Amino acid sequence: MRDVYKTIGGYGADEIIINKSRFIGHGVPINSEEEALQFIDIISTKHRDATHNVYAYVLGEESNIQRFSDDGEPSGTAGIPVLEVIKKEDLRNVLVVVTRYFGGIKLGGGGLIRAYTKGAKIAVDAGKVVDMTLHQRLEIKIPYTLYGKMENFLMSNGYTLEDVEFETEVKIYLYVVKATVGDFTNEITNLTNGNLEIKYDYEKHLPLVNGQRYLNDKLSIDS
């Protein structure tokens, strides 16, 4: 499993006008071909009056699955340019759909390639490129007397608390970048003089931008 891979943080859409044709780029993170096909169907239904709904998607840590469709545009002028944007950005688990409303002026092969490339790029930018980074979920148990010190340390160092339970002792739940878990546990052990218990739960990829957690609940067109 890769510790880090690039994708987009959530659903995003933007549009441009090129020679009177309207191009709407939609980007969304996906985890399966089923999700990809469902989203394509949503866009195609929403824009059923569009001239074309071109798409491309990439799935898998090694970009194992790559699919595209020109949806009636001349072969090689639409789906492949969209796919190439995803690959150039080195993204995984991403679907891009570019909707076109024809404006009456033909763009030619080269013009179509440039237009769909731009449509895909604005979709990716709208979805926000993130680093999906492997994290370790930790449960930290400490006495009440140490909670203030621990909370201050975590907040001042940019850690996001997932949950806190106040029982006979305080249980703190959070995610720490897998590659930094060793240093992190050493720091909090020193901070508490070893007066703590640490439980290592599951691992999960979470989005980071410039090393900080990226929080975006808009994962679909309906969110």
Secondary structure, DSSP 8 states (H G I E B T S, - for coil): --SEEEEESS-EEEEEEETTEEEEEEEEE-SSHHHHHHHHHHHHHHTTTSSEEEEEEEESTT--EEEEE-TTS-TTSSHHHHHHHHHHTTB-SEEEEEEEE--S---HHHHHHHHHHHHHHHHHHHH-EEEEEEEEEEEEEE-GGGHHHHHHHHHHTT--EEEEEESSSEEEEEEEEGGGHHHHHHHHHHHTTT--EEEEEEEEEEEEETTEE------STT-
